[in-house]
Amino acid sequence: MTESEVAISEELHFVYRKELWFANVFINSTRADIHTILRELEEFLKGKLKNLERKDLPNCAWSSEVQNSVMDISKHISFKISWNPVLMDFPFQEDKLIYNQAGYFEFDVEYFKQNIDGKRKLKPWILHEVPVFVLNQLEIFFSQHDYISIDRDPMYIVAIADRTEERGLRVEVPWTNQELERHKKCISQWISLYSGRWDDFRESYLENTIKGNLAYRKSELHYIRDESAFFYISESDFNTYFEPYYKKRIIKTIADVRAFQNAIISVNRSIDELKTNINTVAYFKLESVSLQLSKLEYLVGIVDGKISSIKNELESNRFRYYKDVLHHLVEIMDIDSLSNQLHKKISQISESLRNRYQKIQQASQEHVEKSTYYLNIFFGLGLLADIVTLIATFLGALYGDTTSGENIILLICSGFIGLVCLILVFIFGIRLLRLQRTKGRKKPMQTVDAVVVDEKDRLILIKRKFEPFKDAYALPGGFIELAENPDEALVRETRNETGVDLQFGEMKFIRLFDEKGRDPRGPVHSRAYLCMVHDIEERTKDFTDKERLIITAIVDLKHIELAFDHKNIIKDALKLRETLRKR
């Protein structure tokens, strides 16, 4: 009987070929010499693995057999580490430490290199133990470096097998549904590497585990989970296609999406911290909170850009298998849900910050009004005392010696001064009544809006991310921050939302739009500006978040639903432009 004629049984065994590990990392590349770090890290880990002892393996203390196996394979390991950035310009701050790139360390690992007998001994439930140990050592190694942050989640493992055997003889399995069902116990041990070794897994668990084989060919198995992946590829195909295709295209995409997921989760965590602190932070720190929010909004913009590129890839890539893998990764890594959480939280913090500013402004205004009120009372009492004195003097002069020249002069002066004081009391009384009427009124929030038009009668609109009017189009603009004048706010908001860096000579003030009910959030007053620029497309060509930006002809505005009262703002802007052209 030849090897190929051996019957396939439940004793089928996958023979290990190699594996890849991925550890997510934030790094400050301006301070880190990555090549030196990788060289030192490799030497450090090789020394630790070579001298691995039983006391170093608390995570597998439940089994001396497993400990012995781990110590054995750690002495026969070959690996090489590389750094792979995913988000190159990502100014992320965590625990007061600043990083500028998000990516991952890739470990290209092989046990028992050139030793097939050693590879045959490897069991799948052993494979996660060494990465767990290595991750702990990474945390120790980088604990003295404040320019690298290692993700504490378990490292992602991609295990690869390139042959199947039964009783030491090679067999070829056509992976039909029937064969998957038949060998589900063997397959499931390789699919869920972090699950450990158990002999009493439920049938329902095994059934669910073997679902989702992404391979198109019956000769292969491709399982990708959120914590590990398993690829069975025939030896000949491995030698031909693994490096140029599977590793560089498919497995790299797995690592890229997972590192991107870690970046989103980290930003979410920072937003949660800011959200927790915003209602307790002191007034003088609110400007700092606003700055942190702006930085986080910038990171969310980068995340949006990456998600857009992924979706563009899903739409335009002509390789169906690659698209299936990418779609699967976006789903199991929960990318869309995490992104939606980012936007929801940013919107909530923005609203909380505006409310906090407003409450502080109202409290300050009420304090000023209250102080003014009491000052006016005291001042009014003083005036009344003076009036009484003047009247007494007046009466004394009136009923005294009226023929005296001094008394006549005193009479005239006292009467004049008393009249002036009465007028002043009347004026302050009116003022006090006005203060009482306006006391407690909501102070309007101040914003700016830009009508950016060019010589071709085109203007820029932005698709809103948040409520109110979510997904509707609006003019570029936003809230004026503390210690910021309207012109500065206009330049900042237009640059952030469109990429157009306005010059002050390009901005013409239209008017203040303060009509009641123009904004459902309450009283919001907007200073609108006409911004006449040259060639909008050229001015926005380097803007990264173009998914939200549209350049439209003015004549097409009638087909577009605009948020707030922005149609009225555009109408007044065009009137101002015509007036300026006639001059």
MARLUM-945228 format. One record per residue (C-alpha): z, x, y. Coordinates in steps of 0.001 Angstrom, whole numbers, padded with zeros to 6 digits. Each point is the difference from the previous one (the first is absolute). Example, Ala and Ser with C-alpha at 12.3 -4.5 7.8 and 13.67 -1.06 7.14 Angstrom:
REM MARLUM-945228
+---------+---------+---------+
!      pz !      px !      py !
+---------+---------+---------+
!  007800 !  012300 ! -004500 !
! -000660 !  001370 !  003440 !
+---------+---------+---------+
This chain:
REM MARLUM-945228
+---------+---------+---------+
!      pz !      px !      py !
+---------+---------+---------+
!  000000 !  000000 !  000000 !
! -000977 !  001395 !  003399 !
!  002220 ! -000137 !  003129 !
! -002072 ! -002788 !  001486 !
!  000403 ! -002094 ! -003134 !
!  003805 ! -000027 !  000097 !
!  001306 ! -003554 !  000358 !
!  001684 ! -000853 !  003275 !
!  003611 ! -001102 ! -000343 !
!  003061 ! -000710 !  002106 !
!  000874 !  003686 ! -000392 !
! -002695 !  000886 !  002519 !
!  001024 !  002870 !  002254 !
! -001404 !  001042 !  003393 !
! -000187 !  003770 !  000433 !
!  001141 !  001198 !  003417 !
! -002466 !  002036 !  002095 !
!  001592 !  000428 !  003451 !
!  001572 ! -001914 !  002879 !
!  000218 ! -000210 !  003776 !
!  003099 ! -000697 !  002087 !
!  000099 ! -001166 !  003604 !
!  002963 !  000269 !  002387 !
! -000367 ! -001728 !  003377 !
!  000786 !  002172 !  003021 !
!  000276 ! -000090 !  003801 !
! -000640 !  003376 !  001601 !
! -000043 !  001581 !  003436 !
! -003083 !  002198 ! -000343 !
!  000621 !  001710 !  003347 !
!  003139 !  001615 ! -001437 !
! -000831 !  000336 ! -003703 !
! -002092 !  002789 ! -001519 !
! -001149 ! -002139 ! -002912 !
! -001576 !  002825 ! -002031 !
!  003181 !  002075 !  000129 !
!  002112 ! -003049 ! -000823 !
! -002089 ! -000879 ! -003065 !
!  000121 !  003577 ! -001298 !
!  003788 !  000187 !  000419 !
!  000432 ! -003471 ! -001491 !
! -001995 !  000875 ! -003112 !
!  002086 !  003132 ! -000575 !
!  003221 ! -001959 !  000557 !
! -000940 ! -002770 ! -002473 !
! -001316 !  002371 ! -002658 !
!  003330 !  001837 !  000047 !
!  001955 ! -003253 ! -000241 !
! -002103 ! -001345 ! -002884 !
!  000060 !  003283 ! -001904 !
!  003805 !  000061 !  000135 !
!  000521 ! -003742 ! -000522 !
!  003264 ! -000810 ! -001795 !
!  001531 ! -003109 ! -001504 !
!  002387 ! -000451 !  002943 !
! -003024 ! -000301 !  002324 !
! -001162 ! -003174 ! -001760 !
!  002545 ! -002734 !  000742 !
! -002707 ! -002676 !  000098 !
! -000726 !  000366 ! -003705 !
!  003557 !  000682 ! -001157 !
! -000217 ! -003055 ! -002239 !
! -001959 !  002010 ! -002594 !
!  000408 !  003626 ! -001064 !
! -003393 ! -000299 ! -001726 !
! -001662 ! -000810 !  003333 !
!  001890 !  002797 !  001750 !
! -001186 !  002515 ! -002583 !
! -003593 ! -001213 !  000360 !
!  000138 !  000227 !  003805 !
!  001415 !  003530 ! -000083 !
! -002718 !  000955 ! -002491 !
! -002968 ! -001329 !  001986 !
!  001372 !  001383 !  003295 !
! -000415 !  003493 ! -001437 !
! -003664 ! -000721 ! -000825 !
! -001085 ! -001546 !  003296 !
! -002860 !  001142 !  002223 !
! -000422 ! -001539 !  003423 !
! -001539 !  000496 !  003396 !
!  001073 ! -001756 !  003213 !
! -002300 ! -001074 !  002834 !
!  000557 ! -001883 !  003266 !
! -002176 ! -003054 !  000755 !
!  000307 ! -001661 !  003439 !
! -000873 ! -003697 !  000161 !
!  000877 ! -000860 !  003627 !
! -000735 !  003051 !  002146 !
!  001205 ! -001232 !  003391 !
!  003127 ! -001969 ! -000861 !
!  002878 !  000765 !  002444 !
!  002816 ! -001425 ! -002107 !
!  003668 !  000496 !  000858 !
!  002842 ! -000478 ! -002483 !
!  003654 !  000997 !  000363 !
! -000883 !  001747 !  003312 !
! -002525 !  002214 ! -001836 !
! -003623 ! -000073 !  001077 !
! -003045 !  000249 ! -002291 !
! -003708 ! -000237 !  000724 !
! -001635 ! -000422 ! -003429 !
!  000522 ! -002218 ! -003042 !
! -001300 !  001005 ! -003408 !
!  001102 !  001272 ! -003393 !
!  000589 !  003066 ! -002134 !
! -002252 ! -000013 ! -003040 !
!  001248 !  001691 ! -003180 !
! -002799 !  000836 ! -002441 !
!  002029 !  000302 ! -003211 !
! -000717 !  000943 ! -003587 !
!  002453 !  000594 ! -002840 !
! -000904 !  002280 ! -002914 !
! -003233 !  001221 !  001550 !
! -002474 !  001086 ! -002699 !
!  002483 ! -001173 ! -002645 !
! -001134 ! -003210 ! -001691 !
!  002943 ! -000030 ! -002426 !
!  002432 !  000066 !  002922 !
! -001879 ! -002839 !  001700 !
!  000152 ! -002113 ! -003168 !
!  003811 !  000157 !  000112 !
!  000209 ! -001453 !  003503 !
!  001289 ! -003542 !  000109 !
! -000697 ! -002297 !  002987 !
!  003671 ! -000894 !  000543 !
!  000711 !  003693 !  000731 !
! -002579 !  000399 !  002765 !
!  002027 ! -001483 !  002885 !
!  003063 !  002208 ! -000518 !
! -001394 !  003242 !  001428 !
! -001421 ! -001704 !  003154 !
!  003444 ! -001548 !  000607 !
!  001588 !  003456 ! -000216 !
! -002705 !  001532 !  002217 !
!  000457 ! -002693 !  002660 !
!  003712 !  000829 !  000177 !
! -000901 !  003671 !  000435 !
! -002476 ! -000876 !  002758 !
!  002784 ! -001708 !  001948 !
!  002170 !  003109 ! -000413 !
! -002822 !  002361 !  001004 !
! -000899 ! -001952 !  003146 !
!  003570 ! -000875 !  001007 !
!  000008 !  003067 !  002277 !
! -003357 ! -000882 !  001592 !
! -000056 ! -002704 !  002671 !
! -003798 ! -000055 !  000173 !
! -000594 ! -001528 ! -003462 !
!  001364 ! -003277 ! -001393 !
! -000397 ! -000846 ! -003703 !
! -000186 ! -003616 ! -001112 !
!  002965 ! -000702 ! -002298 !
! -001900 ! -002472 ! -002169 !
! -000978 !  001347 ! -003453 !
! -003136 !  002104 ! -000050 !
! -003165 ! -001796 ! -001059 !
! -001231 !  001223 ! -003400 !
! -003575 ! -000158 ! -001261 !
! -000082 !  000834 ! -003724 !
! -003302 !  000856 ! -001702 !
! -000749 !  000012 ! -003731 !
! -003352 !  001079 ! -001435 !
!  000244 ! -000758 ! -003726 !
!  001530 ! -002463 ! -002438 !
!  001318 !  001015 ! -003393 !
!  001493 ! -001517 ! -003087 !
!  001968 !  002226 ! -002356 !
! -001346 !  003055 !  001811 !
! -003679 ! -000983 ! -000328 !
! -002151 ! -001040 !  002897 !
! -001246 ! -003579 !  000166 !
! -002197 ! -001796 !  002513 !
!  001132 ! -003453 !  001103 !
! -002312 ! -002573 !  001603 !
!  002434 ! -001587 !  002439 !
! -000805 ! -003639 ! -000527 !
!  002552 ! -002719 !  000726 !
!  000805 ! -000062 ! -003694 !
!  000770 !  003740 ! -000060 !
!  002054 ! -000240 !  003188 !
!  002081 ! -002710 ! -001622 !
!  000300 !  001986 ! -003200 !
!  001265 !  003178 !  001695 !
!  001897 ! -001566 !  002890 !
!  003283 !  001705 ! -000853 !
! -001567 !  003456 !  000015 !
! -001969 ! -000686 !  003200 !
!  002954 ! -001506 !  001880 !
!  002031 !  003195 ! -000485 !
! -002629 !  001894 !  002019 !
! -000554 ! -002674 !  002626 !
!  003636 ! -000316 !  001134 !
!  001228 !  003579 ! -000030 !
!  003244 ! -000750 !  001846 !
!  001032 ! -002757 ! -002446 !
!  001367 !  002444 ! -002578 !
!  000008 ! -000276 ! -003777 !
!  001063 ! -003322 ! -001508 !
! -000840 ! -001428 ! -003394 !
!  000822 ! -003613 !  000809 !
! -002338 ! -000868 !  002873 !
! -000809 ! -003706 !  000038 !
! -003486 ! -001066 ! -001022 !
! -000495 ! -001655 !  003414 !
!  000745 !  003325 !  001716 !
! -002507 !  001846 ! -002187 !
! -002611 ! -002720 !  000546 !
!  000342 !  000224 !  003783 !
!  000049 !  003790 ! -000013 !
! -003389 !  000445 ! -001691 !
! -001715 ! -002409 !  002397 !
! -002007 !  001450 !  002836 !
! -002087 !  002713 ! -001668 !
! -002379 !  000999 !  002813 !
! -002363 !  002067 ! -002162 !
! -003572 ! -001313 ! -000313 !
! -000688 !  001918 ! -003211 !
!  001465 ! -000805 ! -003405 !
!  000600 !  003697 ! -000588 !
!  002519 !  000290 !  002851 !
!  003289 ! -001437 !  001253 !
!  000904 ! -000073 !  003710 !
!  003369 ! -001479 !  000892 !
!  001346 !  000296 !  003550 !
!  003492 ! -001233 !  000835 !
!  002131 !  000334 !  003122 !
!  002132 !  002843 ! -001464 !
! -002360 !  001744 ! -002456 !
! -003495 ! -000034 ! -001471 !
! -001547 !  000757 ! -003386 !
! -003568 !  001089 ! -000682 !
! -001412 !  000442 ! -003468 !
! -003336 !  001826 !  000242 !
! -001894 !  001544 ! -002897 !
!  000171 !  003780 ! -000160 !
! -003709 !  000479 !  000764 !
!  000142 ! -002363 !  003000 !
!  003189 !  001661 !  001210 !
! -001636 !  003418 ! -000017 !
! -003048 ! -001326 !  001852 !
!  001290 ! -002620 !  002422 !
!  003740 !  000374 !  000576 !
!  000035 !  002533 !  002851 !
! -003081 ! -001140 !  001957 !
!  000483 ! -003746 ! -000414 !
!  003266 ! -001296 ! -001456 !
!  002270 !  002426 !  001825 !
! -001833 !  000319 !  003330 !
! -000987 ! -003647 !  000335 !
!  002242 ! -002304 ! -002006 !
!  003314 !  001826 ! -000380 !
! -000151 !  001335 !  003574 !
! -000465 ! -003581 !  001204 !
!  003128 ! -001041 ! -001918 !
!  002017 !  002758 !  001677 !
! -001489 ! -000732 !  003440 !
!  000815 ! -003725 ! -000123 !
!  003516 !  000694 ! -001286 !
!  000670 !  002491 !  002824 !
! -001374 ! -002563 !  002446 !
!  002342 ! -002613 ! -001498 !
!  002932 !  002390 !  000518 !
! -000994 !  000461 !  003655 !
! -000066 ! -003783 !  000540 !
!  003401 ! -000415 ! -001698 !
!  001462 !  002798 !  002147 !
! -001290 ! -001590 !  003226 !
!  001398 ! -003349 ! -001195 !
!  003371 !  001673 ! -000514 !
! -000069 !  001465 !  003526 !
! -000900 ! -003392 !  001444 !
!  002929 ! -001584 ! -001880 !
!  002380 !  002558 !  001514 !
! -001342 ! -000656 !  003489 !
!  000200 ! -003745 ! -000566 !
!  003647 !  000301 ! -001062 !
!  000994 !  002043 !  003048 !
! -001954 ! -001779 !  002725 !
!  002596 ! -002687 !  000695 !
!  002898 !  002464 !  000233 !
! -001587 !  002860 !  001931 !
!  001288 !  000617 !  003516 !
! -002125 ! -000927 !  002981 !
! -000685 !  003591 !  001017 !
! -001453 !  000659 ! -003498 !
! -002450 ! -002894 !  000052 !
! -002717 !  002199 !  001465 !
!  000484 !  002327 ! -002983 !
! -000326 ! -002977 ! -002364 !
! -003190 ! -001025 !  001768 !
! -001368 !  003517 ! -000475 !
!  000899 ! -000070 ! -003715 !
! -001745 ! -003345 ! -000327 !
! -003144 !  001412 !  001644 !
!  000006 !  002891 ! -002497 !
!  000409 ! -002369 ! -002930 !
! -002810 ! -002192 !  001337 !
! -002165 !  003126 !  000075 !
!  000829 !  000672 ! -003669 !
! -000786 ! -003628 ! -000870 !
! -003369 !  000503 !  001684 !
! -000641 !  003009 ! -002261 !
!  000996 ! -002079 ! -003029 !
! -002398 ! -002751 !  001094 !
! -002785 !  002550 !  000342 !
!  000638 !  001324 ! -003517 !
!  000056 ! -003508 ! -001462 !
! -003280 ! -000739 !  001778 !
! -001573 !  003110 ! -001519 !
!  001226 ! -001061 ! -003469 !
! -001494 ! -003465 !  000423 !
! -003244 !  001475 !  001301 !
! -000077 !  002151 ! -003130 !
!  000515 ! -003083 ! -002142 !
! -002931 ! -001682 !  001700 !
! -002448 !  002888 !  000239 !
!  000633 !  002291 ! -002980 !
! -002725 ! -000448 ! -002604 !
!  002084 !  001157 ! -002984 !
!  001441 ! -003118 ! -001568 !
!  002644 !  001774 ! -002093 !
!  001335 !  001883 !  003024 !
!  000192 ! -003263 !  001960 !
!  001872 ! -001669 ! -002872 !
!  002529 !  002848 ! -000059 !
!  000456 ! -000082 !  003765 !
!  000438 ! -003784 !  000032 !
!  002514 !  000289 ! -002859 !
!  001973 !  002663 !  001894 !
!  000132 ! -002055 !  003211 !
!  001353 ! -002889 ! -002056 !
!  002642 !  001813 ! -002090 !
!  001155 !  002132 !  002952 !
!  000402 ! -003221 !  002052 !
! -001859 !  001525 !  002956 !
! -000975 ! -003269 !  001731 !
!  003500 ! -001460 ! -000253 !
!  001606 !  003189 !  001348 !
! -002466 !  000059 !  002886 !
!  000742 ! -003636 !  000853 !
!  003719 !  000822 !  000038 !
! -000686 !  002782 !  002507 !
! -001784 ! -002331 !  002382 !
!  002584 ! -002751 ! -000339 !
!  002888 !  002374 !  000681 !
! -001738 !  001684 !  002944 !
! -000643 ! -003425 !  001510 !
!  003651 ! -000990 ! -000471 !
!  001283 !  003224 !  001560 !
! -002383 ! -000339 !  002957 !
!  001276 ! -003512 !  000593 !
!  003635 !  001098 ! -000381 !
! -000541 !  002868 !  002417 !
! -001579 ! -002291 !  002580 !
!  002874 ! -002483 ! -000402 !
!  002535 !  002811 !  000367 !
! -001672 !  001274 !  003162 !
! -000105 ! -003536 !  001316 !
!  003676 ! -000687 ! -000736 !
!  001017 !  003253 !  001658 !
! -002161 ! -000778 !  003039 !
!  001452 ! -003498 !  000183 !
!  003547 !  001332 ! -000316 !
! -000704 !  002565 !  002694 !
! -001539 ! -002634 !  002255 !
!  002923 ! -002361 ! -000519 !
!  002423 !  002812 !  000715 !
! -001799 !  000814 !  003264 !
! -000141 ! -003655 !  000960 !
!  003663 ! -000493 ! -000796 !
!  000966 !  003030 !  002045 !
! -002175 ! -001181 !  002868 !
!  001534 ! -003431 ! -000261 !
!  003541 !  001268 !  000418 !
! -000988 !  002462 !  002710 !
! -001606 ! -002835 !  001921 !
!  003119 ! -002106 ! -000373 !
!  002191 !  002792 !  001317 !
! -002492 !  000712 !  002754 !
! -000168 ! -003703 !  000861 !
!  003807 ! -000199 !  000185 !
!  000031 !  002957 !  002348 !
! -002595 ! -001676 !  002195 !
!  002006 ! -003199 !  000077 !
!  003044 !  001954 !  001114 !
! -002052 !  001555 !  002789 !
! -001321 ! -003435 !  000965 !
!  003527 ! -001397 !  000203 !
!  001020 !  002914 !  002200 !
! -003048 ! -000497 !  002235 !
!  000619 ! -003728 !  000280 !
!  003604 !  000649 !  000955 !
! -001140 !  002454 !  002602 !
! -002611 ! -002493 !  001200 !
!  002565 ! -002765 !  000370 !
!  002402 !  002332 !  001713 !
! -002673 !  000927 !  002471 !
! -001053 ! -003640 !  000421 !
!  003436 ! -001299 !  000866 !
!  001112 !  003062 !  001838 !
! -001028 !  001143 !  003409 !
! -003678 ! -001031 !  000016 !
! -000477 !  001409 !  003454 !
!  000760 !  003471 ! -001259 !
! -003110 !  002087 ! -000440 !
!  001433 !  001690 ! -003087 !
!  000684 ! -003333 ! -001711 !
! -003517 ! -001278 !  000725 !
! -001527 !  003111 ! -001542 !
!  002369 ! -000269 ! -002993 !
! -000942 ! -003656 ! -000385 !
! -003715 !  000726 ! -000103 !
!  000321 !  002981 ! -002417 !
!  002356 ! -001828 ! -002356 !
! -002255 ! -003037 ! -000145 !
! -003056 !  002141 ! -000734 !
!  001726 !  002021 ! -002737 !
!  001429 ! -003124 ! -001586 !
! -003441 ! -001591 ! -000098 !
! -001479 !  003089 ! -001676 !
!  002795 !  000029 ! -002577 !
! -000572 ! -003669 ! -000786 !
! -003695 !  000700 ! -000548 !
!  000863 !  002924 ! -002308 !
!  002399 ! -002170 ! -002008 !
! -002729 ! -002623 ! -000349 !
! -002511 !  002643 ! -001236 !
!  002456 !  001427 ! -002564 !
!  000850 ! -003511 ! -001159 !
! -003668 ! -000697 ! -000706 !
! -000250 !  003314 ! -001857 !
!  003035 ! -000807 ! -002150 !
! -001518 ! -003355 ! -000927 !
! -003221 !  001723 ! -001086 !
!  001927 !  002533 ! -002072 !
!  001877 ! -002785 ! -001727 !
! -003262 ! -001821 ! -000784 !
! -001721 !  003088 ! -001411 !
!  003042 !  001219 ! -001890 !
! -000648 ! -000084 ! -003760 !
! -003767 ! -000202 !  000265 !
! -001934 !  002080 ! -002558 !
! -001433 !  003154 !  001531 !
! -003711 !  000299 ! -000766 !
! -001250 !  002831 ! -002195 !
! -002578 !  002246 !  001638 !
! -003299 !  000942 ! -001672 !
! -003401 !  001468 !  000849 !
! -003480 ! -001022 ! -001184 !
! -003262 !  001932 !  000314 !
! -003474 ! -001489 !  000342 !
! -002027 !  003078 ! -001024 !
! -003710 ! -000512 !  000770 !
! -002966 !  002337 !  000251 !
! -003370 !  000038 !  001748 !
! -001625 ! -001808 ! -002963 !
!  002206 ! -003076 !  000501 !
!  002085 !  000707 ! -003082 !
!  003753 ! -000192 ! -000291 !
!  002704 !  000915 ! -002520 !
!  002138 ! -002465 ! -001936 !
!  002814 !  000708 ! -002461 !
!  000872 ! -001986 ! -003122 !
!  003717 ! -000729 !  000235 !
!  002222 !  001208 ! -002876 !
!  003045 ! -002114 !  000761 !
!  001035 ! -003476 !  001104 !
! -000564 ! -001769 !  002281 !
! -003761 ! -000416 ! -000490 !
! -000090 !  002272 ! -003060 !
! -003618 !  000924 ! -000941 !
! -001324 ! -001460 !  003267 !
! -001804 !  002227 !  002497 !
!  001644 !  001097 !  003228 !
! -000351 !  002487 !  002822 !
!  001526 !  003441 ! -000437 !
!  003487 !  000118 !  001507 !
!  003700 ! -000232 ! -000648 !
!  003502 !  000079 !  001430 !
!  001057 !  002289 !  002830 !
!  002731 !  002328 ! -001219 !
!  003127 !  001077 !  001879 !
! -000588 !  002582 !  002761 !
! -003765 ! -000642 ! -000225 !
! -002233 ! -001353 !  002743 !
! -002807 ! -002494 ! -000793 !
! -002814 !  002555 !  000402 !
!  001654 !  002362 ! -002489 !
!  000565 ! -002869 ! -002446 !
! -003655 ! -001020 !  000277 !
! -001236 !  003536 ! -000737 !
!  002390 !  000336 ! -002960 !
! -000771 ! -003363 ! -001586 !
! -003770 !  000324 !  000433 !
!  000010 !  003486 ! -001516 !
!  002123 ! -001118 ! -002982 !
! -001989 ! -003173 ! -000706 !
! -003583 !  001089 !  000726 !
! -000143 !  003785 !  000335 !
! -001258 ! -000358 !  003592 !
!  001884 !  002420 !  002249 !
! -000210 ! -001759 !  003363 !
! -000159 !  001880 !  003280 !
!  001916 ! -001504 !  002892 !
! -003205 ! -000327 !  002036 !
! -001436 ! -002321 ! -002659 !
!  002771 ! -002592 !  000331 !
! -000107 ! -002860 !  002505 !
!  002922 ! -002419 !  000230 !
! -001135 ! -003631 ! -000418 !
!  003185 ! -002000 !  000520 !
!  003310 ! -000970 ! -001590 !
! -000383 ! -002697 ! -002652 !
!  003325 ! -001848 ! -000101 !
! -000968 ! -003583 ! -000736 !
!  002580 ! -001989 ! -001947 !
! -000741 ! -000314 ! -003735 !
! -002533 !  002836 ! -000151 !
!  002002 !  001655 ! -002790 !
!  001818 ! -001916 ! -002777 !
!  002749 !  002670 ! -000075 !
!  001256 ! -001092 !  003409 !
! -000535 !  001153 !  003590 !
! -002329 !  003008 ! -000172 !
! -001700 !  001255 !  003168 !
! -003109 !  002113 ! -000436 !
! -001527 !  002399 !  002507 !
! -003701 ! -000078 ! -000836 !
! -002435 !  002784 !  000856 !
! -003761 !  000302 !  000061 !
! -000953 !  003342 ! -001577 !
! -003648 !  000923 !  000577 !
! -001025 !  002854 ! -002310 !
! -003220 !  001678 ! -001111 !
! -001293 ! -000664 ! -003553 !
!  002813 ! -001615 ! -001958 !
! -001381 !  001164 ! -003360 !
!  000177 !  003627 !  001109 !
!  003534 ! -000431 !  001356 !
!  001235 ! -001524 ! -003287 !
! -001913 !  002161 ! -002507 !
!  003068 !  002086 ! -000994 !
!  002343 ! -002966 ! -000378 !
!  001331 ! -000201 ! -003591 !
!  001097 ! -003649 ! -000271 !
! -003418 ! -001570 !  000600 !
!  000662 ! -002844 ! -002438 !
!  001908 ! -001820 !  002770 !
! -002362 !  000809 !  002846 !
! -003198 ! -001828 !  000933 !
! -002479 !  000717 !  002771 !
! -001662 ! -003237 !  001033 !
! -002504 ! -001088 !  002607 !
!  001507 ! -002074 !  002785 !
! -002515 ! -002798 ! -000680 !
!  001339 ! -000311 ! -003571 !
!  003581 ! -000679 !  001082 !
! -000582 ! -003745 ! -000213 !
! -000147 !  000352 ! -003796 !
!  003307 !  001899 ! -000231 !
!  003450 ! -001588 !  000027 !
!  002298 !  002051 !  002225 !
!  003785 !  000176 !  000009 !
!  002284 ! -001021 !  002884 !
! -001831 ! -000627 !  003317 !
! -002332 !  002969 ! -000447 !
! -003142 ! -002070 !  000656 !
!  001354 ! -000708 !  003477 !
!  000816 !  003684 !  000505 !
! -003559 !  000987 ! -000996 !
! -001415 ! -002672 !  002303 !
!  001950 !  001353 !  002982 !
! -000915 !  003581 ! -000965 !
! -003705 ! -000785 !  000058 !
!  000384 ! -001653 !  003404 !
!  001684 !  003138 !  001305 !
! -002779 !  002149 ! -001475 !
! -002653 ! -002063 !  001822 !
!  001945 !  000336 !  003239 !
!  000221 !  003780 ! -000408 !
! -003720 !  000252 ! -000764 !
! -000898 ! -001762 !  003245 !
!  001969 !  002433 !  002123 !
+---------+---------+---------+
